[in-house]
Amino acid sequence: MQTQPRCYTPQDVADIIGGDTSEKTVREWIKTGELEAFNGSKSPDSAKPRYKITPEALRAFQERRRIGRPQKTSRRAKPVARKKATKSYY
């Protein structure tokens, strides 16, 4: 049985959400406060913070935004209008 990690990195979150979501997008969500995270770096004033996201914070974010991998939907092809073949002898 696989256990959940204690925390996710922004890249992990981008991979979980999928689609066109990038690490940069996840970092923007953190900066705007949409996604709760904490800075796991040794120095809080570091140039590149090492954000960590808890599984609970990710779950709450997904519920608020209703984000996830899109479900496959079956699409029916539109019927093609066919011209009636007319024979012309003359």
Secondary structure, 3 states (H helix, E strand, C coil): CCCCCCCECHHHHHHHHCCCCCHHHHHHHHHHCCCCCEECCCCCCCCCCCEEECHHHHHHHHHHHCCCCCCCCCCCCCCCCCCCCCCCCC
